[in-house]
């Protein structure tokens, strides 16, 4: 059945539930298309901070059915209001970004926030400079493993989101990323692979994906121009079709558009990415 026809039959809420299901992820891999394109809301953080409800309405109007909260001050907002808005619009929140310090100091509140928003996975989005040395990183990895175990006990998954520094910073000759992959339990700590930042750091994305087979929770999808600057999907040079052909071994569940440097007024940028990924075949 054509997905557009299915959308009309099920309605927005039904489509959101279908797209979030394991069946939808399997169907996407089998059919060579992305069943549900998501958006990391950090991309529209300026809009979201000013008016979260109106921003979610605009995101849903573009066609997105999954959102990942991150930035824009969402952690201090009315999470019940955000959840009711998503429910009204047929949006789901499979995962959300929660910082390292919040997981250390406000773990129970972080879990409650995730569950209120309907998330099944918490993603650690960034590690500041003070952790990027041999001693501090080793200590942080112990906590990251512990977060994974604690979140599993609370009924939530856990993933780590990369930038470029994890690949390029190599205390004792081993990259921070390789140290993380080796030290962390793959059953407790998955990877949210930001394809742009991995490529920016000089990684071969297909080789990297093969090395992480079955461990990748989601992709952050943004494109790269010839000068290596960030841009909307379809406006750059990254061959996403070739990358996504590996989905059968990657185990990816979600595809989140993210453009850290999206230009105002933002909606045209996320629309371009959405349309490109919806049309993509691999």
N, C-alpha and C positions, 0 to 999 in steps of 0.2 A: 504494500500500500504506500502510495506517495505520502511523504511526511506532511506536506501542506494540506492534503486532504485529511490526514489524521489529525492535524491541528484543528481543523474546522469541526471535526466530529467530537473531539475530546474537550475543546475549549482550552483556555490558557492554563487553568489549574491542572487539568488532566495531562496536558503536554509537559508541564513542569515535572509532574510526578514520573511520567514515562521517561523523560530525558535523564532524570536522576537515577534511574534504575540500572542495575548491572546489565540487564538485557539490552538497554540502549547503548551502553559502552561496547558490548560485544557486537551489536548490530553495526555500529559505526566502523569497527575494525573489519568486519566481514564485507561491508559494502563499499569501503574506501571513501567514506565521508564522515564528517563530524556531525553527530546527531544533535548536539546542543552546544552552542558556542557561549562561553561565559565571559564575564568582564571582571577584572580586578578593579575595584572602585577607586583605588589610588590614582588611576588614570584621570578621573573626573573629580579629584579631591577638592578643588576650589569651588566647584558647583555644589558638591555634596556638603561641604562645611557650611555653606550659606543657606541651603534649603535641601535637606536630605530627601524629603518626600517628593518634591518636584523632580529631583535628580533621578530617583528610582523610577518615576513615571516616564521620564525621557528615555532612560535606559531600556525599559520594557517596550516602549514604542518603537525603538530601533529594531527590536526582535530578540534581544537577549532574554534567556530564561534562567540563567544561573549568574549569581554575583558572588564575589569574594570580597569581604570587607577588609579594608586596610587603609589607614590614614584618614584624613578629613575630620578627625575628632570623633569618629564613630563610637569609640570606647566610652565616651562620656555622655552619649546621647540616650534617649529613651528607647531601650531595646525592644520593649513591647510594642511601641509605635512602629519601629522599623519592621518588626515581624508582621504586624497586622497589615502594613503597607505592602510588603512582599506577598503576603497571602492574597490580598486583593488584586494584585497585578499578575499573579501567576509566576512569581519569581521564587527561586530557592537559593539557599546559601549553603552549598556543600562544605565550604571551608572558610576560615577567616584567619587573618594575621594577628598574632599577639606577640609582643616583644619579650625579649629575654628577661628583663627586669620585672615585668608584670608576672611572668610565669614563676619567677623566684619569690616575689613579695606578695602577689595577689592571686595565688593559684586558684583558690576556691571561687573567687569572684570571676576569674577568667573562664572557668568551667561553666559557671552559671550563665555568663554572657553568651558563650558559644551555644549552649543548649537553648536559651531563649530565642536566639536567631536561627535555630534549626540546623546548625552546623554539625557535621559528623567528624570533621578533622580540624585540628589546630595546626597552623603553620607558623614556624619561627622565621620571621622575614629578614633579619639583619643582625649582624654583630658589629658593634662599634670598634674603633681602632684599638682600644685598650685590651681587647681579647685576642688580637692578631699576632701574638708571639707564642713561642713554644710552651712556656709555663702556663700562661693564662688560657690558651686554647685547650691544653690537656685537661685543665680543671673544668673548663666549660663543657667539654665533651662528657664528663661524668654527669654533670647536671642535665645535659641534653638527653642522655640515656634515661636518666631518672624521670625527666618530664614525660618521656614516651611511656614508661611503665605506669606512672601516675595517671596519665590521660587514658591509657588502656583500661585501667581499673575503674575509671569514671565513665567508660563506655565511648571514648573518643579516640580517633586516630591522631597521628602526629607526623609532621613532615618538616624538613628544613629547606628553605628557599635560598638559592645561591645568587651571588653577584659575581664579579670578576675576581675579586681579591682572594677568594678561596683557592683559586687555581694558580694565581701568580705569586702568592705569599708562600714561601717554602722554608720555614724554620727547620734546621737540621736536614735540609735537602728534600723534604717530603711536603707536598702541598697540603694546605689546611683541608682541602676537599678530600684528598686521599686519606688523610688522617681520620676525618669524620666517618668516611665510608667504612674504614677498617675498624674503628673503635666502637661504632654504634650498632646496636642489634638491629638487623634488617627487618625484624618483625615488629619493632617498636618505633623506628625512625625511618620514614620514607623520604623521598626527595621530591620537592617541587622544583622541576628543572626549568630555570629561566634560560631559554635557548639563546636569546640575544647576548646575555652576559657571558654565557659559556663560549659562544663564538668570538665575542669581543676579546676574551682572554686567550684566544688561540686554540681552543679545543675543536676537534673534529666532532660535530654533534652526533653523527651516526656511530662512530666508535665509542663515544661516551655513553650513548644509549645502550649499546650492546653490553658494555661493562656493567650497566646498572639494571640489566634485564629483570623485570618483575619487581623492581624497587621504586620505580617512578610513580608517584601519586598523580601528578598533574604537570602540565606544561604552562609556562608563561610565554605567550606568543606575541612577539613584537618584531618588526622588520629592521633591517640595517641597510643604510645607503652605502654607496661605494666609498664614501669618506668615513664610514663606520659610525655615522651619527644615527640616532634612533628615529624611526618613522612608523607610520601605520602599516599594517599588514597589506601587502600588495603594492606598496610604494618603494620597496627596496629590492635587495638582491638575494635574500635567503630563499632557498628551494625547500619550502615547507612540505611539498608533496613527497619529495624524496625522504625527508625526515619522518613523516607520518606513516610511510609504508612500513616502518618498523614497529608499529603499534601492537602487532600480534605478540611481539616479545617484550615490548616496553611495559605493558600492563597499565598504560595511562587511562585514568578515569575521567579527567576533566581538562579542558582546553580554555585557558583564561587569556583573553586579550589584555595586554597591559602596555601602555606607553607612558613611561615615567615623565616624558617631556612633550606630551601632547599639547599642541597649540590651542589657545582659546579660539573659538568658543567650545571646543572639545567634542561636541556631539558629531560634527562632520568627520572627525578623526576616528571615533569609535564606530561610526557607521561604515566607513571605508573598510576597516578591519573586519567587521561583522560580515559584510557582503562578500568580501574576498574569501573568508573561511567557509561560509555557507556554500559557496560555489565550488570550493576546492574538491578535487577528486584525486585519489592516490591509490 
